[in-house]
Amino acid sequence: MKTFAVGDIHGTYRALLQCFERSRFDYKKDRLVVIGDVCDGYPDVVECFDELLKIDNLVYIWGNHDKWAYDFYRGVTGPEPFWIKQGGEATFDAYAKIGGMPAAHLEILKNAHVALEEKVLGVLRLFVHGGIDPNKKLEKQDPELCMWDRQLLYSAREKHHQKNEDYKFGGYDEIFIGHTSTQGVGRTTLPTHFCNVWNLDTGAGWDGKLTIMDVETKEYWQSDLVHHLYGGIQGRKNKYDY
């Protein structure tokens, strides 16, 4: 079994299919870790979740956009203006067409991890959407911080630029994150690697690309630019935020 991780999808079903095809992802044999934020941005969130349901070995990490949508569709909150403004309108419209979020989609989010730590062949990995407080053990982390943090990435980039590339935040060998687009930090649509932190959010929510990576080999595959795949449709309108 290979383990792949995919960055923030944000409703880009066409990009997701390209990533699966180009990486030759096996729905039955391979494992996929979704770093979070399937919701909000482009119009195909329903199709994205339906496709993920076909995968036998699926691991889902909470994203802040997923949490917004989940809380709305289980009746905890109303359609908060901030959520709608940050891409939620596309999710709201997509589910309105089918009468709400199906139980199977809600179940994926209900069973999502705030963060996932695992050790494979001596390599200690962490998968988390935003980041962590590297001075706290995983069980002591604030779930909101895990979904929203950017400081881990900023600190890793600073250490890297200080030529301290071998520094291990939190004691992990590898940390895989999303949440902060590489388009906003580095002006690139390629995944970035600073110290032990890999950022796989390559701007699919806006006009960048979706990225899937083999976490063992670090080989990665990308979709076309999403604004080419969705010509005439704008994704998230506030550049590289939240």
C-alpha positions as CSV (number, residue, x, y, z in Angstrom):
1,M,0.0,0.0,0.0
2,K,1.3,3.4,-1.0
3,T,0.2,6.5,1.1
4,F,-0.6,9.6,-0.8
5,A,-1.5,13.0,0.6
6,V,-3.6,15.6,-1.3
7,G,-3.7,19.3,-0.6
8,D,-6.7,21.6,-0.3
9,I,-9.2,20.6,-2.9
10,H,-11.8,23.3,-2.5
11,G,-14.4,21.8,-4.8
12,T,-12.1,21.2,-7.8
13,Y,-13.4,17.8,-8.9
14,R,-11.8,18.1,-12.3
15,A,-8.4,18.7,-10.8
16,L,-8.9,15.9,-8.3
17,L,-9.5,13.4,-11.2
18,Q,-6.4,14.6,-12.9
19,C,-4.3,14.1,-9.8
20,F,-5.7,10.5,-9.4
21,E,-5.0,9.7,-13.1
22,R,-1.5,11.2,-13.2
23,S,-0.4,9.6,-10.0
24,R,-2.0,6.3,-10.9
25,F,-3.7,6.2,-7.5
26,D,-5.3,2.8,-6.8
27,Y,-8.7,3.3,-5.1
28,K,-8.5,-0.3,-3.7
29,K,-4.9,-0.7,-2.7
30,D,-3.5,2.8,-1.9
31,R,-4.3,5.1,1.0
32,L,-5.2,8.7,0.7
33,V,-4.7,11.4,3.4
34,V,-6.9,14.4,2.6
35,I,-5.2,17.4,4.3
36,G,-8.5,19.2,4.6
37,D,-10.7,21.8,2.9
38,V,-12.6,19.8,0.3
39,C,-15.3,22.4,0.8
40,D,-15.6,26.0,-0.4
41,G,-14.3,27.6,-3.6
42,Y,-15.3,25.8,-6.9
43,P,-18.7,24.3,-7.6
44,D,-18.0,20.6,-7.5
45,V,-17.8,19.8,-3.7
46,V,-20.6,17.2,-4.0
47,E,-18.7,15.3,-6.7
48,C,-15.4,15.6,-4.7
49,F,-16.9,13.9,-1.7
50,D,-18.7,11.3,-3.8
51,E,-15.3,10.5,-5.4
52,L,-13.6,10.2,-2.1
53,L,-16.2,7.8,-0.9
54,K,-15.0,5.3,-3.6
55,I,-11.6,5.1,-1.8
56,D,-11.2,2.1,0.5
57,N,-8.4,3.6,2.6
58,L,-9.4,7.2,3.2
59,V,-8.0,9.3,6.0
60,Y,-9.5,12.8,6.4
61,I,-8.0,15.7,8.3
62,W,-10.2,18.6,9.5
63,G,-9.9,21.8,7.6
64,N,-11.3,25.1,8.7
65,H,-13.6,25.3,5.7
66,D,-14.8,21.7,6.3
67,K,-15.6,22.7,9.9
68,W,-17.7,25.7,8.8
69,A,-19.7,23.6,6.3
70,Y,-20.1,20.7,8.8
71,D,-21.4,23.0,11.6
72,F,-23.9,24.6,9.2
73,Y,-25.2,21.4,7.7
74,R,-25.7,19.7,11.1
75,G,-27.6,22.8,12.3
76,V,-25.0,24.2,14.8
77,T,-24.6,27.5,13.0
78,G,-26.4,29.5,10.3
79,P,-24.9,30.6,7.0
80,E,-22.3,32.9,8.6
81,P,-21.4,35.8,6.3
82,F,-17.7,35.2,6.8
83,W,-18.0,31.6,5.7
84,I,-20.1,32.6,2.6
85,K,-17.5,35.3,1.7
86,Q,-14.6,32.9,2.0
87,G,-15.9,30.4,-0.6
88,G,-18.8,29.0,1.3
89,E,-21.3,30.3,-1.3
90,A,-20.1,27.6,-3.8
91,T,-20.7,24.9,-1.2
92,F,-24.1,26.3,-0.1
93,D,-25.2,26.4,-3.8
94,A,-24.0,22.9,-4.6
95,Y,-25.8,21.3,-1.7
96,A,-28.9,23.4,-2.2
97,K,-29.3,21.6,-5.6
98,I,-29.6,18.2,-3.9
99,G,-31.4,19.2,-0.7
100,G,-28.5,19.5,1.7
101,M,-25.4,17.6,2.6
102,P,-25.9,13.8,2.4
103,A,-25.4,11.6,5.4
104,A,-22.4,10.0,3.8
105,H,-20.6,13.3,3.4
106,L,-21.4,14.3,7.0
107,E,-20.0,11.0,8.1
108,I,-16.7,11.7,6.5
109,L,-16.4,15.0,8.3
110,K,-17.7,13.5,11.6
111,N,-14.9,10.9,11.6
112,A,-12.2,13.3,10.5
113,H,-9.0,13.7,12.5
114,V,-7.8,17.0,14.0
115,A,-4.3,15.7,13.3
116,L,-2.8,12.3,12.6
117,E,0.5,11.1,13.9
118,E,2.1,7.8,12.7
119,K,5.4,6.1,12.6
120,V,6.2,4.0,9.5
121,L,9.5,2.3,9.0
122,G,11.1,4.5,11.7
123,V,9.8,7.8,10.1
124,L,7.6,9.8,12.4
125,R,5.0,11.8,10.4
126,L,2.3,14.3,11.3
127,F,-0.6,15.3,9.0
128,V,-2.5,18.4,10.0
129,H,-4.3,21.1,8.1
130,G,-2.9,24.3,9.5
131,G,-0.1,23.6,12.0
132,I,0.7,22.9,15.6
133,D,2.3,24.4,18.7
134,P,5.6,22.5,18.4
135,N,6.2,22.8,22.1
136,K,3.1,20.8,23.0
137,K,2.4,17.1,22.7
138,L,-0.3,16.2,20.1
139,E,-2.9,15.4,22.7
140,K,-2.5,18.8,24.2
141,Q,-3.0,20.7,20.9
142,D,-5.9,23.1,20.5
143,P,-8.1,21.8,17.6
144,E,-8.8,25.4,16.4
145,L,-5.0,26.1,16.2
146,C,-4.5,22.8,14.3
147,M,-7.0,24.0,11.7
148,W,-6.0,27.7,11.5
149,D,-2.3,28.0,12.4
150,R,0.2,29.5,9.9
151,Q,3.0,30.2,12.3
152,L,4.5,26.7,12.0
153,L,5.0,27.3,8.2
154,Y,6.4,30.8,8.7
155,S,8.8,29.6,11.4
156,A,9.9,26.7,9.2
157,R,10.5,29.0,6.3
158,E,12.6,31.3,8.6
159,K,14.7,28.5,9.9
160,H,15.3,27.2,6.4
161,H,16.4,30.7,5.2
162,Q,18.7,30.8,8.2
163,K,20.4,27.7,6.8
164,N,19.0,25.5,9.7
165,E,17.2,23.2,7.2
166,D,17.6,20.1,9.5
167,Y,15.5,21.6,12.3
168,K,12.6,19.3,13.3
169,F,9.6,21.1,14.6
170,G,7.7,19.1,17.2
171,G,10.3,16.3,17.0
172,Y,8.7,15.0,13.8
173,D,10.6,13.7,10.8
174,E,8.0,15.1,8.5
175,I,4.9,17.3,8.8
176,F,2.4,17.6,6.0
177,I,0.1,20.6,6.0
178,G,-2.2,22.7,3.8
179,H,-4.2,25.8,4.6
180,T,-1.7,28.4,3.6
181,S,-1.4,28.6,-0.2
182,T,2.1,28.4,-1.7
183,Q,0.9,31.1,-4.1
184,G,0.7,33.5,-1.1
185,V,3.9,32.3,0.5
186,G,6.6,32.0,-2.1
187,R,4.5,32.9,-5.2
188,T,4.6,29.4,-6.6
189,T,2.2,26.6,-7.5
190,L,4.7,24.0,-6.4
191,P,4.7,22.3,-3.0
192,T,7.2,23.7,-0.6
193,H,9.6,22.1,1.8
194,F,11.0,24.0,4.7
195,C,12.9,22.0,7.4
196,N,10.5,19.1,8.2
197,V,7.4,20.9,6.9
198,W,5.8,20.1,3.6
199,N,3.1,22.4,2.3
200,L,0.7,20.8,-0.2
201,D,-1.8,23.7,-0.6
202,T,-0.7,24.9,-4.1
203,G,-3.7,27.2,-4.7
204,A,-6.5,25.0,-6.0
205,G,-9.0,27.2,-4.3
206,W,-8.0,30.2,-6.4
207,D,-6.2,29.9,-9.7
208,G,-3.3,27.5,-8.8
209,K,-3.1,23.7,-9.0
210,L,-4.1,20.7,-6.9
211,T,-1.2,18.5,-5.7
212,I,-1.0,14.9,-4.7
213,M,2.2,13.5,-3.2
214,D,3.5,10.0,-2.4
215,V,4.6,10.6,1.2
216,E,7.3,8.0,1.1
217,T,9.1,9.1,-2.1
218,K,8.0,12.7,-2.2
219,E,7.2,12.3,-5.9
220,Y,4.2,14.5,-6.7
221,W,1.7,15.1,-9.5
222,Q,-0.4,18.2,-10.2
223,S,-3.5,19.1,-12.0
224,D,-3.7,21.8,-14.7
225,L,-4.2,25.3,-13.5
226,V,-7.7,25.2,-12.0
227,H,-8.9,28.4,-13.7
228,H,-8.2,26.7,-17.0
229,L,-10.2,23.6,-16.0
230,Y,-13.1,25.9,-14.8
231,G,-13.0,28.5,-17.5
232,G,-15.3,31.4,-16.7
233,I,-15.8,30.3,-13.1
234,Q,-14.0,32.1,-10.3
235,G,-13.1,30.1,-7.3
236,R,-12.4,31.8,-4.0
237,K,-12.5,35.6,-4.3
238,N,-10.2,36.8,-1.5
239,K,-6.7,35.9,-2.6
240,Y,-4.9,33.4,-0.5
241,D,-6.7,34.1,2.8
242,Y,-8.2,31.6,5.3
